[in-house]
Amino acid sequence: MFQIPGLGDKLGQLGQLTQIASMWNDFKAKNPEVIEFMNKVNARGFCEGQELSVTVKYPDGTEYKADFVVGKDDLPVLEALGRIDL
């Protein structure tokens, strides 16, 4: 059984998934611009040659950035992720 920090070890997998769903709904309500962005990208779809970039900036100034170009072999996993209802 997987365990999610902060959710305790007394919940079964179904209970943990219920907690995650609740947390996700709270996140969506508090961050609608993120969900709108993800929905726009998903609606347009993924294609070979598409460039993806992710940047994370911490309050202390530390920054991590990852860039990659979508290849033909990446499409199945991106398309599968795109089918997840946000």
Secondary structure as GFF3:
##gff-version 3
##sequence-region A 1 86
A	DSSP	alpha_helix	13	30	.	.	.	ID=ss1
A	DSSP	alpha_helix	32	44	.	.	.	ID=ss2
A	DSSP	beta_strand	51	57	.	.	.	ID=ss3
A	DSSP	beta_strand	63	69	.	.	.	ID=ss4
A	DSSP	three_ten_helix	72	74	.	.	.	ID=ss5
A	DSSP	alpha_helix	75	82	.	.	.	ID=ss6
###
